[in-house]
């Protein structure tokens, strides 16, 4: 008896996946048609263009404005003293709901870039040398 429920559930799931695949195929066909129109316009403007030679550049994904700067500023504001770049990266990961037990290179670089930009704006100050640099807010 329970097999019937399992089979019915799997059939519903299969039907939903087939529908999703059909929608994706329709979208791909629309994109291919649009690409054909753009290719035709390029050929009208520049007949000798080699379309296969054009590189396909992936779009860079940027974080929304303040996405990283706000948590960094909040961490520096709440800190009792200067924070290292690694501590700032850990706070940045925690603010975004990610595990911060081990700070990976991307988070460290993001924190370092934010701190550099905030330093240019005069919002934070760097203390120490390059190897053991700490950061604090500039308080007026």
Secondary structure, DSSP 8 states (H G I E B T S, - for coil): -HHHHHHHHHHHHHHHHHHHHHHHHHHHHHHHHHHHHHHHHHHHH-TT--GGGS----------TTTTHHHHHHHHHH-SS-EEHHHHHHHHHHHTT---SS--HHHHHHHHHHHHHHHHTTSEEEES-STT-EEEE---
